[in-house]
């Protein structure tokens, strides 16, 4: 998601509150194509770079860097924003959301269905985190207010859309599934300061 005034790029990995942020920031962005599958689904496409390549709210930051470089555009002049979430909570949310859409499967089989990319793959370029501001799902309202102050914008207050029912995510885990997340999402846990039970 790209805005020219003010200049920012927003990256929203799945199950991090990205749809809520997109809804609030949409008035500042030029939409190329809007695909609304249901009322609360803000699935929109944006041009990345000068070649007309399309991206969406889940497009990783590395893709922006590559397209801007190809187009000789200065990505450093854009404020780079992303939403993040505790990986343990994120996977439970993804599991609950997917269970509503697809047939039920067992959470203990996480290594077979838990294939969402680690957050660092969305916010990094050339093995370095390149965001200027992170909105944590756990503090989304407060972080969004701080972001708006930084950007000097006054959008509608953030409304958490597609929110799954609040649960104690730790109850979904056993030793094996916890170890799986600790290994697969180790960079997320270390770089973003998350741990089991946060």
C-alpha positions as a Markdown table, in Angstrom:
| # | Residue | x | y | z |
|---|---|---|---|---|
| 1 | Unk | 0.0 | 0.0 | 0.0 |
| 2 | Unk | 1.5 | 3.3 | -1.1 |
| 3 | Unk | 0.7 | 6.9 | -0.3 |
| 4 | Unk | 2.3 | 9.9 | -2.0 |
| 5 | Unk | 0.9 | 12.5 | 0.4 |
| 6 | Unk | 2.1 | 11.9 | 3.0 |
| 7 | Unk | 4.8 | 9.6 | 1.6 |
| 8 | Unk | 4.4 | 6.1 | 3.2 |
| 9 | Unk | 4.4 | 2.4 | 2.3 |
| 10 | Unk | 2.4 | 0.0 | 4.5 |
| 11 | Unk | 3.0 | -3.7 | 4.7 |
| 12 | Unk | 0.5 | -5.9 | 6.4 |
| 13 | Unk | 1.3 | -9.6 | 6.9 |
| 14 | Unk | -1.7 | -11.9 | 7.4 |
| 15 | Unk | -3.4 | -11.9 | 10.8 |
| 16 | Unk | -1.7 | -8.8 | 12.1 |
| 17 | Unk | -4.6 | -6.3 | 12.0 |
| 18 | Unk | -3.6 | -5.2 | 8.5 |
| 19 | Unk | -7.2 | -5.0 | 7.2 |
| 20 | Unk | -8.1 | -2.5 | 9.9 |
| 21 | Unk | -5.1 | -0.3 | 9.1 |
| 22 | Unk | -5.8 | -0.5 | 5.4 |
| 23 | Unk | -9.4 | 0.7 | 6.0 |
| 24 | Unk | -8.2 | 3.7 | 7.9 |
| 25 | Unk | -5.3 | 4.6 | 5.6 |
| 26 | Unk | -7.1 | 4.0 | 2.3 |
| 27 | Unk | -8.2 | 7.7 | 1.8 |
| 28 | Unk | -4.5 | 8.6 | 1.5 |
| 29 | Unk | -3.7 | 6.0 | -1.3 |
| 30 | Unk | -4.4 | 5.7 | -5.0 |
| 31 | Unk | -6.2 | 2.5 | -5.6 |
| 32 | Unk | -5.7 | 0.7 | -8.9 |
| 33 | Unk | -8.2 | -2.0 | -8.5 |
| 34 | Unk | -10.6 | -2.9 | -5.7 |
| 35 | Unk | -11.7 | -6.4 | -5.2 |
| 36 | Unk | -14.4 | -6.6 | -2.5 |
| 37 | Unk | -15.3 | -10.2 | -1.8 |
| 38 | Unk | -17.3 | -9.3 | 1.3 |
| 39 | Unk | -18.2 | -6.0 | 3.0 |
| 40 | Unk | -15.3 | -6.0 | 5.6 |
| 41 | Unk | -12.6 | -7.2 | 3.2 |
| 42 | Unk | -10.5 | -4.3 | 2.0 |
| 43 | Unk | -8.6 | -6.2 | -0.7 |
| 44 | Unk | -7.1 | -3.5 | -3.0 |
| 45 | Unk | -4.3 | -3.3 | -5.5 |
| 46 | Unk | -1.7 | -0.6 | -5.8 |
| 47 | Unk | 1.0 | 0.2 | -8.3 |
| 48 | Unk | 4.5 | -0.5 | -7.1 |
| 49 | Unk | 7.2 | 1.4 | -9.0 |
| 50 | Unk | 7.1 | 2.9 | -12.5 |
| 51 | Unk | 6.5 | -0.3 | -14.4 |
| 52 | Unk | 2.9 | -0.8 | -13.3 |
| 53 | Unk | 3.5 | -3.9 | -11.1 |
| 54 | Unk | 0.7 | -4.4 | -8.7 |
| 55 | Unk | 0.9 | -5.1 | -5.0 |
| 56 | Unk | -1.6 | -5.4 | -2.2 |
| 57 | Unk | -1.6 | -5.1 | 1.6 |
| 58 | Unk | 0.3 | -8.4 | 2.0 |
| 59 | Unk | 3.1 | -7.5 | -0.4 |
| 60 | Unk | 6.5 | -7.8 | 1.4 |
| 61 | Unk | 8.7 | -4.7 | 1.7 |
| 62 | Unk | 11.5 | -6.4 | -0.3 |
| 63 | Unk | 9.2 | -6.4 | -3.3 |
| 64 | Unk | 8.8 | -2.6 | -3.0 |
| 65 | Unk | 12.6 | -2.2 | -2.7 |
| 66 | Unk | 13.1 | -4.2 | -5.9 |
| 67 | Unk | 10.4 | -2.5 | -7.9 |
| 68 | Unk | 11.5 | 1.0 | -6.8 |
| 69 | Unk | 15.2 | 0.2 | -7.6 |
| 70 | Unk | 14.1 | -1.1 | -11.1 |
| 71 | Unk | 12.2 | 2.2 | -11.6 |
| 72 | Unk | 15.0 | 4.4 | -10.3 |
| 73 | Unk | 12.7 | 5.7 | -7.5 |
| 74 | Unk | 13.9 | 6.7 | -4.1 |
| 75 | Unk | 12.3 | 4.4 | -1.6 |
| 76 | Unk | 14.1 | 6.0 | 1.3 |
| 77 | Unk | 11.9 | 9.1 | 0.9 |
| 78 | Unk | 8.9 | 6.9 | 2.0 |
| 79 | Unk | 8.1 | 6.2 | 5.6 |
| 80 | Unk | 7.9 | 2.4 | 5.8 |
| 81 | Unk | 5.2 | 0.9 | 8.2 |
| 82 | Unk | 4.2 | -2.6 | 9.0 |
| 83 | Unk | 1.9 | -4.5 | 11.4 |
| 84 | Unk | 3.3 | -7.3 | 13.5 |
| 85 | Unk | 2.0 | -9.8 | 16.1 |
| 86 | Unk | 3.3 | -12.3 | 18.5 |
| 87 | Unk | 3.8 | -15.4 | 16.3 |
| 88 | Unk | 2.1 | -17.7 | 18.8 |
| 89 | Unk | -1.0 | -15.6 | 18.9 |
| 90 | Unk | -0.8 | -15.0 | 15.1 |
| 91 | Unk | -0.9 | -18.8 | 14.4 |
| 92 | Unk | -3.8 | -19.4 | 16.7 |
| 93 | Unk | -5.7 | -16.5 | 15.0 |
| 94 | Unk | -4.8 | -17.9 | 11.6 |
| 95 | Unk | -6.0 | -21.4 | 12.7 |
| 96 | Unk | -9.3 | -20.0 | 14.0 |
| 97 | Unk | -9.9 | -17.9 | 10.8 |
| 98 | Unk | -8.9 | -20.8 | 8.5 |
| 99 | Unk | -11.2 | -23.2 | 10.4 |
| 100 | Unk | -14.2 | -20.9 | 9.6 |
| 101 | Unk | -13.4 | -20.9 | 5.9 |
| 102 | Unk | -12.1 | -24.4 | 5.3 |
| 103 | Unk | -12.9 | -27.8 | 6.9 |
| 104 | Unk | -11.7 | -28.3 | 10.5 |
| 105 | Unk | -8.2 | -29.6 | 11.1 |
| 106 | Unk | -6.3 | -30.2 | 14.3 |
| 107 | Unk | -4.1 | -27.5 | 15.7 |
| 108 | Unk | -1.5 | -30.1 | 16.7 |
| 109 | Unk | -0.8 | -30.6 | 13.0 |
| 110 | Unk | 0.6 | -27.1 | 12.8 |
| 111 | Unk | 3.6 | -28.1 | 10.8 |
| 112 | Unk | 1.3 | -29.1 | 7.9 |
| 113 | Unk | -1.0 | -26.1 | 7.9 |
| 114 | Unk | 1.0 | -23.4 | 9.7 |
| 115 | Unk | 2.7 | -22.1 | 6.5 |
| 116 | Unk | 2.3 | -18.4 | 6.9 |
| 117 | Unk | 5.5 | -16.6 | 6.3 |
| 118 | Unk | 7.5 | -15.3 | 9.3 |
| 119 | Unk | 7.0 | -11.5 | 9.9 |
| 120 | Unk | 10.7 | -10.7 | 9.2 |
| 121 | Unk | 10.2 | -11.9 | 5.6 |
| 122 | Unk | 7.7 | -9.0 | 5.2 |
| 123 | Unk | 9.6 | -6.3 | 6.9 |
| 124 | Unk | 13.2 | -7.0 | 5.7 |
| 125 | Unk | 15.3 | -6.4 | 2.6 |
| 126 | Unk | 18.7 | -7.9 | 2.1 |
| 127 | Unk | 18.6 | -9.5 | 5.5 |
| 128 | Unk | 17.9 | -6.3 | 7.4 |
| 129 | Unk | 14.7 | -5.0 | 8.9 |
| 130 | Unk | 13.9 | -1.9 | 6.9 |
| 131 | Unk | 10.7 | -0.5 | 8.5 |
| 132 | Unk | 10.5 | 2.9 | 10.2 |
| 133 | Unk | 7.5 | 2.1 | 12.4 |
| 134 | Unk | 5.9 | -1.1 | 13.6 |
| 135 | Unk | 2.3 | -1.3 | 14.7 |
| 136 | Unk | 1.9 | -4.1 | 17.1 |
| 137 | Unk | -1.5 | -5.9 | 17.0 |
| 138 | Unk | -1.4 | -6.1 | 20.8 |
| 139 | Unk | -1.4 | -2.2 | 20.9 |
| 140 | Unk | -3.0 | -1.4 | 17.6 |
| 141 | Unk | -5.1 | 1.5 | 18.7 |
| 142 | Unk | -2.4 | 3.3 | 20.6 |
| 143 | Unk | 0.3 | 2.5 | 18.0 |
| 144 | Unk | -2.0 | 3.8 | 15.2 |
| 145 | Unk | -2.6 | 7.1 | 17.1 |
| 146 | Unk | 1.2 | 7.5 | 17.4 |
| 147 | Unk | 1.6 | 6.8 | 13.7 |
| 148 | Unk | -1.0 | 9.3 | 12.7 |
| 149 | Unk | 0.8 | 12.0 | 14.8 |
| 150 | Unk | 4.1 | 11.1 | 13.0 |
| 151 | Unk | 2.5 | 11.3 | 9.6 |
| 152 | Unk | 0.4 | 14.4 | 10.6 |
| 153 | Unk | -2.8 | 12.8 | 9.3 |
| 154 | Unk | -6.3 | 12.5 | 10.8 |
| 155 | Unk | -8.0 | 9.4 | 9.5 |
| 156 | Unk | -11.1 | 7.8 | 11.1 |
| 157 | Unk | -10.2 | 6.0 | 14.3 |
| 158 | Unk | -9.1 | 2.5 | 13.7 |
| 159 | Unk | -11.8 | -0.2 | 13.8 |
| 160 | Unk | -10.5 | -3.7 | 14.3 |
| 161 | Unk | -12.0 | -5.7 | 11.4 |
| 162 | Unk | -11.9 | -9.5 | 10.9 |
| 163 | Unk | -10.9 | -9.8 | 14.6 |
| 164 | Unk | -11.2 | -13.4 | 15.8 |
| 165 | Unk | -12.6 | -14.1 | 19.2 |
| 166 | Unk | -10.2 | -13.3 | 22.0 |
| 167 | Unk | -8.8 | -16.5 | 23.5 |
| 168 | Unk | -5.9 | -17.5 | 25.7 |
| 169 | Unk | -3.8 | -18.7 | 22.8 |
| 170 | Unk | -1.4 | -20.6 | 25.1 |
| 171 | Unk | -4.0 | -23.2 | 25.7 |
| 172 | Unk | -3.7 | -24.3 | 22.0 |
| 173 | Unk | -0.1 | -25.3 | 22.4 |
| 174 | Unk | 1.7 | -28.4 | 23.7 |
| 175 | Unk | 5.5 | -28.9 | 23.9 |
| 176 | Unk | 5.8 | -30.0 | 20.3 |
| 177 | Unk | 3.7 | -27.3 | 18.7 |
| 178 | Unk | 5.4 | -24.6 | 20.9 |
| 179 | Unk | 8.8 | -25.9 | 19.8 |
| 180 | Unk | 7.7 | -25.8 | 16.2 |
| 181 | Unk | 6.8 | -22.1 | 16.4 |
| 182 | Unk | 10.0 | -21.3 | 18.4 |
| 183 | Unk | 12.1 | -22.8 | 15.6 |
| 184 | Unk | 10.2 | -21.6 | 12.5 |
| 185 | Unk | 9.5 | -18.1 | 13.8 |
| 186 | Unk | 12.7 | -17.7 | 15.8 |
| 187 | Unk | 13.7 | -14.5 | 14.0 |
| 188 | Unk | 10.3 | -12.9 | 14.7 |
| 189 | Unk | 10.6 | -13.8 | 18.4 |
| 190 | Unk | 14.1 | -12.5 | 18.7 |
| 191 | Unk | 13.9 | -9.3 | 16.5 |
| 192 | Unk | 10.5 | -8.2 | 17.7 |
| 193 | Unk | 10.9 | -9.2 | 21.3 |
| 194 | Unk | 8.0 | -11.6 | 21.6 |
| 195 | Unk | 7.8 | -14.7 | 23.7 |
| 196 | Unk | 5.3 | -17.4 | 24.6 |
| 197 | Unk | 2.6 | -16.1 | 26.9 |
| 198 | Unk | 2.9 | -12.3 | 26.0 |
